[in-house]
Amino acid sequence: MYINNSMLFFSKQKKMEKVESNIPWNEKYRPNKVSDMVGQKNIINSLKNSIKSGNFPNLLFYGPSGLGKTSAIISVAKELFKDEYNNRVMELNASEERGIRIIRNKIKGFAKSSVNVNHSSNNIPNIKLIILDEADNITNDAQNALRRSMEMYSNNTRFCIICNYISKIIDPITSRCSMYKFYKLKEEEFTKKLRNICDFENIKYEKGILSKIFNTSNGDLRKGISILEFSSTISDNYIKYEDLLLISGNFQTSNFKLLFKNSLSEEQIFQFSYEIIKKGYCLRKIIKLFIKEIMYNDLLLEEEKINIIEDIYYSEKYLVRGSSPLLSLINIFINFQKKE
């Protein structure tokens, strides 16, 4: 059977499109350049200067998850090392490999090896980069070993330490790094990125949906993109508020109006609590939302709010110790109506 070149071209093209469509959106829309990052303007400018000058120090990125810390350093490394990226960069996730053995074996072995300078561009610095993600999971002994490696191989290796909680990183490491704090994104920055994705994927949505995704994900862009992707798969490319609720598992706070406006019997409170548990909502999220409703309720006095939240605190403490989620929720709602 004769197959011409054009047929082969189109068959390959279709296969590539299929593979492309299967890429998760968080990877598909991960920035390839520092300038493509969302928010963090001061950090972007500083990293651009490091790339331009070639003066590349040890780095420590910290802040809440989903703000682009890992994407930032990968973008920097791609611009810095170009075609040499795979030879010059080692990526490790400390949540999976957190002990001293990983420092002594993988990191030390990579750091002490010489740099291969056989590349076409003289603009590539003669250093290697080790990216250590979720470094706040590393044990103190392993961190001390890491500090020694940073000191011993400073002539040819740079480190980028990424963590959520800088308090869990020992001082000898932080003192050897240029530290960058990643702040939560503003709503307009967050929604602009989602809007660009929707335009590219040809997705329509109800008014205000992108703002609701921002609130649901608490400014976590990675989580927000995931919610957008999953919502689009069940909504036939038109995202409605009901789709968002289904995907995010969020509880509608309007349901609390029953407790604030009506004096419910114990039987009604039991049924109300039972429905919440039955639908599989995250109980801690329910309690957090309920506290928020109490704090912003203008009909309650400040002293009443304090007493109610104190009762919730004790109920949640017993919940952590293993008490029944249903009974804990019933107790919270009954005590609230008594105090109200």
C-alpha positions as CSV (number, residue, x, y, z in Angstrom):
1,M,0.0,0.0,0.0
2,Y,1.3,3.4,-1.0
3,I,1.4,6.2,1.7
4,N,2.7,9.6,0.6
5,N,4.6,12.0,2.8
6,S,1.6,14.3,3.3
7,M,-0.4,11.4,4.8
8,L,2.5,10.7,7.2
9,F,2.7,14.4,8.1
10,F,-1.0,14.7,9.0
11,S,-1.0,11.4,11.0
12,K,1.9,12.6,13.1
13,Q,0.3,16.0,13.5
14,K,-2.9,14.4,14.9
15,K,-0.9,12.3,17.3
16,M,0.9,15.3,18.6
17,E,-2.3,17.2,19.1
18,K,-3.7,14.3,21.0
19,V,-0.7,14.1,23.3
20,E,-0.9,17.9,23.8
21,S,-4.5,17.7,24.8
22,N,-3.7,15.1,27.5
23,I,-1.2,17.4,29.3
24,P,-2.6,18.7,32.6
25,W,-3.2,22.4,32.4
26,N,-0.8,23.2,35.3
27,E,2.0,21.8,33.2
28,K,0.6,23.0,29.9
29,Y,0.5,26.7,31.1
30,R,3.6,26.6,33.3
31,P,5.7,29.6,32.4
32,N,8.8,29.0,30.3
33,K,10.3,32.4,30.9
34,V,10.6,34.5,34.1
35,S,8.7,37.3,32.3
36,D,5.7,34.9,31.9
37,M,5.3,34.5,35.7
38,V,2.1,35.8,37.4
39,G,2.5,38.5,40.0
40,Q,5.7,38.8,42.1
41,K,7.0,41.8,40.2
42,N,10.0,42.5,42.5
43,I,11.1,38.9,42.4
44,I,10.8,38.8,38.6
45,N,13.0,41.9,38.2
46,S,15.6,40.6,40.5
47,L,15.8,37.2,38.8
48,K,16.0,38.9,35.4
49,N,19.0,40.9,36.6
50,S,20.7,37.6,37.9
51,I,20.2,36.0,34.5
52,K,21.5,39.0,32.6
53,S,24.6,39.5,34.8
54,G,25.3,35.8,35.3
55,N,25.8,36.6,39.0
56,F,23.7,33.7,40.4
57,P,23.7,33.1,44.2
58,N,22.1,30.4,46.3
59,L,18.4,31.0,46.5
60,L,15.7,30.4,49.0
61,F,12.1,30.7,47.9
62,Y,9.4,30.6,50.6
63,G,5.7,31.3,50.9
64,P,2.3,29.6,50.5
65,S,1.9,26.8,48.0
66,G,0.7,27.5,44.4
67,L,2.3,30.9,44.0
68,G,4.9,29.8,41.4
69,K,8.0,29.2,43.5
70,T,9.0,26.0,41.6
71,S,7.9,27.4,38.2
72,A,10.1,30.5,38.9
73,I,13.3,28.6,39.4
74,I,12.7,26.2,36.5
75,S,12.1,29.2,34.2
76,V,15.3,30.8,35.5
77,A,17.2,27.6,34.9
78,K,15.9,27.2,31.3
79,E,16.9,30.7,30.4
80,L,20.2,30.4,32.2
81,F,21.4,27.0,30.9
82,K,19.4,26.7,27.6
83,D,20.2,23.4,25.9
84,E,22.4,22.4,28.8
85,Y,19.4,22.3,31.2
86,N,19.3,18.5,31.6
87,N,23.1,18.3,32.3
88,R,23.2,21.2,34.7
89,V,20.1,20.9,36.8
90,M,19.0,18.4,39.4
91,E,15.5,18.5,40.7
92,L,14.6,16.8,44.0
93,N,11.4,16.7,46.1
94,A,12.3,16.6,49.8
95,S,8.8,15.3,50.8
96,E,9.8,12.0,49.1
97,E,13.5,12.0,49.9
98,R,14.1,13.8,53.2
99,G,16.9,12.0,55.0
100,I,20.6,12.5,55.3
101,R,21.2,9.6,52.8
102,I,19.9,11.7,49.9
103,I,22.2,14.6,50.8
104,R,25.3,12.3,51.0
105,N,24.5,10.3,47.9
106,K,22.6,12.1,45.2
107,I,23.3,15.8,46.1
108,K,26.9,15.4,47.0
109,G,27.6,13.2,44.0
110,F,26.1,15.7,41.6
111,A,27.6,18.8,43.3
112,K,31.2,17.5,43.3
113,S,31.3,16.4,39.7
114,S,33.0,18.9,37.3
115,V,31.0,21.2,35.0
116,N,31.0,20.2,31.3
117,V,31.9,23.4,29.5
118,N,31.4,21.9,26.0
119,H,28.6,24.2,24.8
120,S,28.3,26.6,22.0
121,S,27.3,29.7,24.0
122,N,29.7,31.5,26.2
123,N,26.8,33.2,28.0
124,I,26.1,30.0,30.0
125,P,27.8,30.3,33.5
126,N,30.1,27.4,34.5
127,I,27.9,26.3,37.4
128,K,25.3,23.6,38.1
129,L,22.0,24.0,39.9
130,I,20.3,21.8,42.5
131,I,16.6,22.5,43.1
132,L,15.4,21.2,46.4
133,D,11.6,21.4,46.6
134,E,9.5,21.2,49.8
135,A,12.8,21.6,51.8
136,D,10.9,22.2,55.1
137,N,10.4,18.4,55.2
138,I,14.1,17.7,55.5
139,T,15.4,16.6,58.9
140,N,17.8,18.8,60.8
141,D,20.7,16.3,60.4
142,A,20.1,16.3,56.6
143,Q,19.9,20.1,56.6
144,N,23.3,20.3,58.4
145,A,24.8,18.0,55.8
146,L,23.2,20.2,53.0
147,R,24.8,23.2,54.6
148,R,28.3,21.5,54.4
149,S,27.7,20.6,50.7
150,M,26.7,24.3,50.0
151,E,29.9,25.4,51.6
152,M,32.2,22.8,50.0
153,Y,31.0,23.0,46.4
154,S,30.3,26.8,46.2
155,N,32.8,27.1,43.3
156,N,30.7,25.2,40.8
157,T,27.2,24.5,42.3
158,R,24.3,26.7,43.3
159,F,21.3,25.6,45.3
160,C,17.7,26.7,45.2
161,I,15.8,25.8,48.4
162,I,12.0,25.9,48.1
163,C,9.7,25.8,51.2
164,N,6.4,26.9,52.6
165,Y,7.7,27.6,56.1
166,I,11.0,29.4,56.4
167,S,11.0,28.8,60.2
168,K,11.7,25.1,59.5
169,I,15.0,25.9,57.6
170,I,18.1,26.2,59.8
171,D,19.9,29.5,60.1
172,P,23.2,28.3,58.5
173,I,21.3,27.6,55.3
174,T,19.2,30.8,55.2
175,S,22.4,32.9,55.8
176,R,23.9,31.4,52.7
177,C,21.0,32.2,50.4
178,S,19.3,35.2,48.8
179,M,15.8,34.9,50.2
180,Y,12.7,35.7,48.2
181,K,9.2,35.7,49.8
182,F,6.4,34.9,47.4
183,Y,3.2,36.7,48.3
184,K,-0.4,35.7,47.5
185,L,-1.6,36.9,44.2
186,K,-4.0,39.8,43.8
187,E,-7.4,38.8,42.5
188,E,-6.9,40.7,39.2
189,E,-3.6,38.9,38.6
190,F,-5.2,35.5,39.3
191,T,-8.3,36.0,37.2
192,K,-6.3,37.4,34.3
193,K,-4.3,34.2,34.1
194,L,-7.5,32.1,34.2
195,R,-9.1,34.3,31.6
196,N,-6.2,33.8,29.2
197,I,-6.5,30.1,29.6
198,C,-10.2,30.2,29.0
199,D,-9.6,32.2,25.8
200,F,-7.0,29.8,24.6
201,E,-9.2,26.7,25.4
202,N,-12.4,28.4,24.1
203,I,-14.2,28.0,27.4
204,K,-17.2,30.2,28.4
205,Y,-18.3,30.8,31.9
206,E,-21.0,32.5,34.0
207,K,-20.2,36.0,35.2
208,G,-18.2,36.0,38.4
209,I,-17.0,32.4,38.1
210,L,-13.3,33.4,38.0
211,S,-13.6,35.4,41.2
212,K,-15.3,32.5,42.8
213,I,-12.5,30.2,41.8
214,F,-10.1,32.8,43.3
215,N,-12.0,32.6,46.6
216,T,-12.3,28.8,46.6
217,S,-8.6,28.3,46.0
218,N,-7.6,31.0,48.4
219,G,-5.2,32.6,45.8
220,D,-3.5,29.3,45.1
221,L,-3.0,29.6,41.3
222,R,-2.1,25.9,40.8
223,K,-5.3,24.8,42.6
224,G,-7.3,27.4,40.7
225,I,-6.1,26.1,37.3
226,S,-6.9,22.6,38.4
227,I,-10.5,23.6,39.4
228,L,-10.9,25.4,36.1
229,E,-9.7,22.4,34.1
230,F,-12.0,19.9,36.0
231,S,-15.0,22.3,35.8
232,S,-14.6,22.5,32.0
233,T,-14.6,18.7,31.6
234,I,-18.0,18.4,33.2
235,S,-19.6,21.5,31.9
236,D,-19.4,21.1,28.1
237,N,-17.1,24.2,28.0
238,Y,-19.6,26.5,29.7
239,I,-18.8,26.6,33.4
240,K,-21.7,27.3,35.8
241,Y,-21.7,27.9,39.5
242,E,-23.2,24.5,40.2
243,D,-20.2,22.9,38.3
244,L,-17.8,24.8,40.5
245,L,-19.5,23.6,43.7
246,L,-19.4,20.1,42.5
247,I,-15.7,20.2,41.7
248,S,-14.5,22.2,44.7
249,G,-16.7,20.5,47.3
250,N,-17.5,23.9,48.8
251,F,-20.3,24.3,51.2
252,Q,-22.8,27.1,50.5
253,T,-22.7,29.4,53.5
254,S,-26.3,30.4,52.8
255,N,-27.3,27.1,54.4
256,F,-26.2,28.6,57.8
257,K,-29.1,31.1,57.5
258,L,-31.3,28.4,59.0
259,L,-29.3,28.5,62.2
260,F,-29.1,32.3,62.3
261,K,-32.8,33.1,61.5
262,N,-34.7,30.2,63.1
263,S,-34.7,28.5,66.4
264,L,-34.3,24.9,65.4
265,S,-35.2,22.0,67.5
266,E,-32.6,19.4,68.5
267,E,-34.2,17.0,66.0
268,Q,-33.9,19.6,63.2
269,I,-30.3,20.3,64.1
270,F,-29.5,16.6,64.1
271,Q,-31.0,16.3,60.6
272,F,-29.2,19.4,59.4
273,S,-25.8,18.1,60.7
274,Y,-26.5,14.6,59.4
275,E,-27.0,16.0,55.8
276,I,-23.7,17.8,56.0
277,I,-21.8,14.7,57.1
278,K,-23.7,12.5,54.6
279,K,-22.7,14.7,51.7
280,G,-19.0,14.2,52.6
281,Y,-18.1,17.9,53.2
282,C,-14.8,18.5,54.9
283,L,-15.8,19.1,58.5
284,R,-12.9,21.4,59.3
285,K,-13.8,23.6,56.3
286,I,-17.4,23.7,57.6
287,I,-16.3,24.8,61.0
288,K,-14.0,27.4,59.5
289,L,-16.8,28.8,57.4
290,F,-19.2,28.8,60.4
291,I,-16.7,30.8,62.4
292,K,-16.3,33.3,59.6
293,E,-20.1,33.7,59.5
294,I,-20.2,34.4,63.2
295,M,-17.3,36.9,63.0
296,Y,-19.1,38.9,60.3
297,N,-22.6,38.8,61.9
298,D,-23.6,42.3,62.9
299,L,-26.5,41.0,65.2
300,L,-24.1,39.3,67.6
301,L,-22.2,41.2,70.3
302,E,-18.5,40.8,70.5
303,E,-18.7,39.0,73.9
304,E,-21.3,36.5,72.4
305,K,-18.9,35.9,69.4
306,I,-16.1,35.1,71.8
307,N,-18.1,32.7,73.9
308,I,-19.5,30.9,70.8
309,I,-16.0,30.5,69.2
310,E,-14.6,29.2,72.6
311,D,-17.3,26.5,72.5
312,I,-16.3,25.6,68.9
313,Y,-12.7,25.4,70.0
314,Y,-13.4,22.7,72.6
315,S,-15.6,20.8,70.2
316,E,-12.9,20.8,67.6
317,K,-10.3,19.7,70.1
318,Y,-12.4,16.6,71.0
319,L,-12.9,16.0,67.2
320,V,-9.1,15.9,66.7
321,R,-8.9,13.4,69.6
322,G,-11.2,11.1,67.8
323,S,-14.8,12.0,68.7
324,S,-17.7,11.5,66.3
325,P,-17.8,14.2,63.5
326,L,-21.6,14.1,63.6
327,L,-21.8,14.5,67.4
328,S,-19.2,17.3,67.3
329,L,-21.1,19.2,64.6
330,I,-24.4,18.8,66.5
331,N,-22.8,20.0,69.7
332,I,-21.4,23.1,67.9
333,F,-24.8,24.0,66.4
334,I,-26.8,23.4,69.7
335,N,-24.4,25.4,71.8
336,F,-24.6,28.2,69.2
337,Q,-28.4,28.4,69.4
338,K,-28.3,28.4,73.2
339,K,-25.8,31.3,73.2
340,E,-27.5,33.3,70.5
